[in-house]
Amino acid sequence: MEAIYKYYYKNEFRPLVSLSLHEVAGLDCPSGYVLPLKKPDSYALYYVMEGKGVYTLSGTEYPVTENDIFVLYPDTVINCRADKKAPFALRAASFNGADARLLVNAARFDPKAPVRHLEEQTADQIVQLMTGLYTYRGQDIYGTTQSTAILYALMSLLVKTASWDQTAMPPGWTGAIHLQKALNYIAENYSKPITVNDIAVYVNLSRSRLYRIFLQQIFISPQQYLIEYRIREARNLLENRSGSIKEIAIAVGIDDPFRFSKQFKQVCGKSPSAYMKNLIEDKNEKLEKNE
């Protein structure tokens, strides 16, 4: 038997690097149901509305029951199985971004302690926030901003209700500070021909240390992040038709139009010219519908 989904939404538009919603879902699991999750590509929070089951992370089993919330880690082998007699109903949200690891740590989740039990009042608020993530679903910038705000509110609630000395520095904070400094540098200088070496020098880290921090915090290399940032800005310029493809390439710090087209296709799945053609076709189609 398959799970019964009360709602489900997958976000394909992820322009924000700080925190980005991937999926949100509400589902009822049949007896003994095993969620089709083996090695997630993002963080996720699963809240148990009712029933019980077993969550297995890196070979260790954790029983979960009503009002428990547990975290999934990217690129980590997991298994999640509903109980045969009292299968669980779940609410879930998956996400990633530069702030994800820090917030998960600050909320007192750990690979060796990935489950928290919530007080009734907190649990009710978690359900409301997860429902809000679905309510404000959408791939426009308004929907994306709203869902990100709610995701921050959800993580903020979990941090607030976590049991730790909140005047202390949470795990991962030092790396997050270096990462934020690097991200700010990229945001301010992407239009120049900067390299990963330039970023490392600015942050005052070796290139290898910078690479490790990026992988630890946002699961992407500095080089790939720089590419994706430039292409995202290029896409915004294309949508506003601000210049030729060559001019746009130079405007985002890529002086070789061929390399720009190759990287654009790598990130967006199509060439800049094909992307622009689709934009024009979509706009004409909307105009025809409104006539």
N, C-alpha and C positions, 0 to 999 in steps of 0.2 A: 504493500500500500504506500501511496505517496502522501506527503504532508499537505495539509489544507492551508492555503495562504489566505489570511484575512486581508492582507495588502502586501504589495511589493513594488519597489522602485529602484532602478539602477541609474545612477548619475553618470552620463558619458561626458559631461562638460565640467572640467575641473581646472578653472583658471587661477584659483587661489592656492598658494603654496604653503601657507601657514597651517591650515587645517582644511581638509576636503572630504566631503561625504562621498562614499562610493555606493553603498546600498543601504536600504532600510526595509525591514520586513516584519510582519506579524504572522506567525504560523502555529498551527496545531499539529502535533506529531502523533502518528498512529503508534500502536503498541510495538516496542522494540525498534522503532525507526532510527536509522543511522543517517545523520546529516551528511550530505555529499560534500564534505569539507575535509581535505587531507593535508594540504599545505597552502594556507591562505596567502594572498599577495598583499594583504593590508591588515591593519589592526581591526578588531571587531569586539563589540560588547554584546553579550547575550544575557537577557534578563528572563528568569523563569517566573512566568505568571502563575502557573499552577502545575502540579504533578512533580515528577522527579526523573533523574537520569544520571548518567555518568559522563563526565568530561575527562578525556585523557590527553595530557600534554607531555610530549617527549617521553612517553612510556609510563608516566605516573598517573594513576586514576584519582579523580576528585569527584565524590558524590555531590550532586547539585539538586536542590529542592526549591520549593516555593519561596520567593523573595531573595533568592541568590542571584548574583550577577557575576559573570565570568568573562575573562578577556582572552581573545585569540591573538597570537603574535604572527607577524609575517614570516613566511619561509620556515615555519616550524611545523613539524609533523603533529597533527591532532586527530582526535576522534571524538565524536559526540553522539551518544546513544540514549534514546528515550527508554524509560522503564517499561517493562511488558505489562505490568498491572496498572500503573499510574503514569502513563506517558505525559510528557510535559508540553505546555503551551509556551511559546517563546516570543519575545520581542527582541529585535536585533538591529544593530547599526554598524556598518563597517566604514572605516575612514583611514586616511593617511595624511602626511604633511609634515612640515618642519617642526610643528609643536606637538605632534602626536605622541612621540616617545616620552617627552618630558611630562606631559599631562597624565599619561598612563602611569608613569612612575609616581607622580605626585598624588595620584588617586589611590596609592598603596596597593597596586597590582604588581606582581612579580612572577617571573616564570616558575618559581618554586612555591608561590602562593597566589594563583591566578583567580581565586574565587573569593568574593565578599558576600556576607549576608547583610541585607538592608533592613532598617527599621521600616515599619509600615508607612509612615509619612513620607520618608525618602523614596520608598518603592513607588508610591502613588505619583510622585513628582517625576520619577524616571519614566514611567509609562506615558505621562502627559507630554514630556519632552520628545520621546521617541515617536509618539503620534504626531507631534508638531513637525518633525522632520519629514514625515510623509505628506502632511497637509501643505507644506510649502515646497513640495517637489517642483522641479522645473529646471530647464536648461537655460533660461534667460538669466541675466545678471541679478535681477531682483530675487528670483527663487533661490539662486545660488548663495546670495548674501544672507537671506533669511535662514536657510538651512544651516549655513556655517555658524551664524549667530546662535542658533538653537543647539548646535553641536557643542559650541563653547560653553553654553549654559549647562548642558548635561555634564560635561567634564568638570566644570566649576563646582557643581553640586557634589559630585563624587570626591573631588579634592576637599571640599569643605567638611564632608562627613567622614573623611578618612581619619584613622587614629594614628597620628604621628605629630611630632613637634614641628608645627608649621612655621616656626621662626627659623628653623634650620634649613640648610640648602638641600633640596630634594636630589635624589640620584639622577645623574645625567645632566645636571644644571651647567657644569663647566663646559661640557661639549656643546650644549645648546647655546651658550653665550658666544663661543667661537663660531658656531654655525650661523647665528643671527648676524654677526659682524660680516661674515662672508656673503650672506644673502643681501645685506644692505649694500655692500660694495658692488655686487653684480647689478642690483637694481639701479644704482647710480651711474654705472660705467659700462653697461652692456652695449651701448651704442659705439663704444671705442673698441679697437682691436685687442681687448684684454685677453689674457690666457690664464690657465689654472695656476701657473707660476706666479703671475701678478697677484692673484687672489691670496695665495699662500703667503707671499711676502707681506701683503697688507695685514693679514690676520696674525702674522708673526708665528707661523707654524711651518714645519716641513711639509712638502707636497704629500708625502705618504701619510703623515698624521692628519692632514686636512681630508685626504681621501677616506681614511678610516672613520672620521667624525661624520662625514656625509653619509656613509653607508650605515653607520650606527643610528643616526638620527632620522634620515629620510629615505634610506634604502636606494640611493641613487648616487652615482659618482659626481664630483664637481664638474667634470667635463660635460656629462650628459645634462646636468641641471642647467649649465650655461647655454647649451644648445637649445634646450626646451624653452628657456626663458626668452631667448632671442626669437625663436620661431613663434612663440605666443604673441610677442609684441609685433612681429611681422604680420601675423594674421589679423591683428587689430588694424594695422595700417591698410592691409588689403581690403578689409571690410569697409573701411572709410575711403578707399580708392585714393590714397595719398601717395601718388607717384607710380612710376614704372616698377617692375620687379627688380631691376638692377638698382634703382634708387632706394627701394625698400631694403634690399640686402645691405647696402652701405649704411642705411639709417640704423640698422640693428647690429652693426659692427662686423659684418661679413663682407669682405671686399671682393670675393670671388663668386659671381652669380651662379656658376656651376655647383660649387660647394653649397651655396645657399639652397638651390633647388633640391639637391640631394638630401640635405638635412631636413628641409621642409617636408619632403615626401616621407622621410623616416619617421617624423613626429606625427604628421597629419594623415598619412596614408595616400596622399595625392600630391601632384606637383603644384607649385604656386599658380600656374596658368589654369590648371584644371580646377583648383579651388576657387579662383576668381570667376571662372565660367559658371560654376555651380551657384555662386552667390548671385550672379546676374540672372540666371534661370529661376532661382527661388524668388527673387524680388519681382520678376515679371509675372510669375505664377500668382503671387499674392496680389499684385495690381489687377490682374485679370479677374480674380475672385471678388475683389472689392468693387469692380465696375458694375 
